[in-house]
Amino acid sequence: MKQKELTELSNEELLQEAKKIKSSKIFDAAIFGFLIGVAVYSTVRNGFGLLTFLPIIYIPIAAKNKARNKALEGLLKERNLN
């Protein structure tokens, strides 16, 4: 299913998306922390290698999620749905 644009969502759907923001932030932080841990362990154990730079791969994904969350919060304020 193709994801709708935020502006196309109804008020109820926006509120449901807003509930997902908190878990999304926690998930991104947990994944990034895990990847940092893997990178540090790999570096200490084997020296610099491919796994050392693994967290860099996740940065654009986390940035995209953060931008979407910020846009959603702005739209919620615009529609007075806090």
Backbone hydrogen bonds in HBPLUS format (Angstrom, degrees):
<---DONOR---> <-ACCEPTOR-->    atom                        ^
c    i                          cat <-CA-CA->   ^        H-A-AA   ^      H-
h    n   atom  resd res      DA  || num        DHA   H-A  angle D-A-AA Bond
n    s   type  num  typ     dist DA aas  dist angle  dist       angle   num
A0008-GLU N   A0005-GLU O   3.11 MM   3  5.41 145.0  2.24 106.0 115.9     1
A0009-LEU N   A0006-LEU O   3.22 MM   3  5.46 158.6  2.27 107.0 113.3     2
A0014-LEU N   A0010-SER O   2.92 MM   4  6.18 151.5  2.00 149.8 158.2     3
A0015-LEU N   A0011-ASN O   3.02 MM   4  6.27 153.8  2.09 146.6 153.0     4
A0016-GLN N   A0012-GLU O   3.03 MM   4  6.34 148.7  2.14 143.5 152.1     5
A0017-GLU N   A0013-GLU O   2.96 MM   4  6.23 154.4  2.03 145.1 152.0     6
A0018-ALA N   A0014-LEU O   2.90 MM   4  6.14 147.8  2.00 144.2 153.6     7
A0019-LYS N   A0015-LEU O   3.15 MM   4  6.44 141.4  2.31 138.8 147.4     8
A0020-LYS N   A0017-GLU O   3.03 MM   3  5.14 131.8  2.26  98.2 111.5     9
A0021-ILE N   A0018-ALA O   3.22 MM   3  5.25 148.0  2.33  98.3 107.4    10
A0024-SER N   A0020-LYS O   2.91 MM   4  6.02 148.6  2.01 149.8 159.8    11
A0025-LYS N   A0021-ILE O   2.88 MM   4  6.17 154.1  1.95 155.8 161.9    12
A0026-ILE N   A0022-LYS O   3.09 MM   4  6.36 161.3  2.12 150.3 155.0    13
A0027-PHE N   A0023-SER O   2.87 MM   4  5.98 157.4  1.93 144.3 151.0    14
A0028-ASP N   A0024-SER O   2.93 MM   4  6.12 164.5  1.95 149.3 153.0    15
A0029-ALA N   A0025-LYS O   3.03 MM   4  6.21 160.9  2.06 146.2 151.5    16
A0030-ALA N   A0026-ILE O   2.88 MM   4  6.07 157.0  1.93 148.9 155.5    17
A0031-ILE N   A0027-PHE O   2.92 MM   4  6.12 168.0  1.93 156.7 159.5    18
A0032-PHE N   A0028-ASP O   2.95 MM   4  6.04 165.0  1.97 148.4 153.2    19
A0033-GLY N   A0029-ALA O   2.87 MM   4  5.97 157.4  1.93 144.7 151.5    20
A0034-PHE N   A0030-ALA O   2.89 MM   4  6.07 158.1  1.93 148.4 154.4    21
A0035-LEU N   A0031-ILE O   2.89 MM   4  6.15 159.5  1.93 151.2 156.7    22
A0036-ILE N   A0032-PHE O   2.91 MM   4  6.14 151.7  1.99 146.7 154.6    23
A0037-GLY N   A0033-GLY O   2.94 MM   4  6.17 157.3  1.99 146.7 152.9    24
A0038-VAL N   A0034-PHE O   2.91 MM   4  6.24 156.8  1.96 151.0 157.1    25
A0039-ALA N   A0035-LEU O   2.92 MM   4  6.10 156.5  1.97 143.6 150.4    26
A0040-VAL N   A0036-ILE O   2.87 MM   4  6.13 161.3  1.90 154.4 159.0    27
A0041-TYR N   A0037-GLY O   2.91 MM   4  6.05 169.6  1.93 152.1 155.5    28
A0042-SER N   A0038-VAL O   2.86 MM   4  5.92 162.8  1.89 147.6 153.1    29
A0043-THR N   A0039-ALA O   2.90 MM   4  6.02 154.8  1.97 144.4 151.5    30
A0044-VAL N   A0040-VAL O   2.91 MM   4  6.10 164.7  1.93 155.3 159.0    31
A0045-ARG N   A0041-TYR O   2.83 MM   4  5.89 162.6  1.86 151.8 157.5    32
A0046-ASN N   A0042-SER O   2.78 MM   4  5.60 164.2  1.81 144.6 150.3    33
A0047-GLY N   A0043-THR O   2.84 MM   4  4.30 135.5  2.04 117.6 125.1    34
A0052-THR N   A0049-GLY O   3.25 MM   3  5.44 143.4  2.39 101.2 111.3    35
A0053-PHE N   A0050-LEU O   3.27 MM   3  5.88 144.6  2.40 113.2 120.1    36
A0054-LEU N   A0051-LEU O   3.34 MM   3  4.97 167.8  2.35  99.7 102.1    37
A0056-ILE N   A0053-PHE O   3.20 MM   3  5.64 139.5  2.38 109.6 119.8    38
A0057-ILE N   A0054-LEU O   3.11 MM   3  5.61 144.4  2.24 113.5 122.1    39
A0058-TYR N   A0055-PRO O   3.11 MM   3  5.37 132.6  2.34 102.2 114.0    40
A0062-ALA N   A0058-TYR O   3.03 MM   4  6.29 164.5  2.05 161.8 166.1    41
A0063-ALA N   A0059-ILE O   2.92 MM   4  6.09 154.5  1.99 152.4 160.0    42
A0064-LYS N   A0060-PRO O   2.99 MM   4  6.12 152.1  2.07 140.5 147.3    43
A0065-ASN N   A0061-ILE O   3.04 MM   4  6.33 158.5  2.09 148.4 154.1    44
A0066-LYS N   A0062-ALA O   2.93 MM   4  6.12 154.8  1.99 145.4 152.5    45
A0067-ALA N   A0063-ALA O   2.95 MM   4  6.15 155.8  2.01 146.2 152.3    46
A0068-ARG N   A0064-LYS O   3.01 MM   4  6.25 157.0  2.07 147.5 153.6    47
A0069-ASN N   A0065-ASN O   2.94 MM   4  6.16 157.4  1.99 147.4 153.8    48
A0070-LYS N   A0066-LYS O   2.94 MM   4  6.13 153.9  2.01 146.0 153.1    49
A0071-ALA N   A0067-ALA O   2.97 MM   4  6.18 157.0  2.02 146.3 152.3    50
A0072-LEU N   A0068-ARG O   2.92 MM   4  6.12 153.1  1.99 146.2 154.0    51
A0073-GLU N   A0069-ASN O   2.93 MM   4  6.17 157.4  1.98 147.2 152.8    52
A0074-GLY N   A0070-LYS O   2.98 MM   4  6.21 154.4  2.04 145.6 152.7    53
A0075-LEU N   A0071-ALA O   2.95 MM   4  6.18 154.3  2.01 146.3 153.0    54
A0076-LEU N   A0072-LEU O   2.91 MM   4  6.15 150.7  2.00 147.4 155.6    55
A0077-LYS N   A0073-GLU O   3.04 MM   4  6.29 154.0  2.11 144.7 151.0    56
A0078-GLU N   A0074-GLY O   2.94 MM   4  6.17 153.0  2.02 143.6 151.6    57
A0079-ARG N   A0075-LEU O   2.99 MM   4  6.19 151.1  2.08 145.1 151.6    58
A0081-LEU N   A0076-LEU O   2.95 MM   5  5.18 170.2  1.96 149.2 152.5    59
A0080-ASN N   A0077-LYS O   3.14 MM   3  4.85 154.8  2.20  96.4 103.9    60
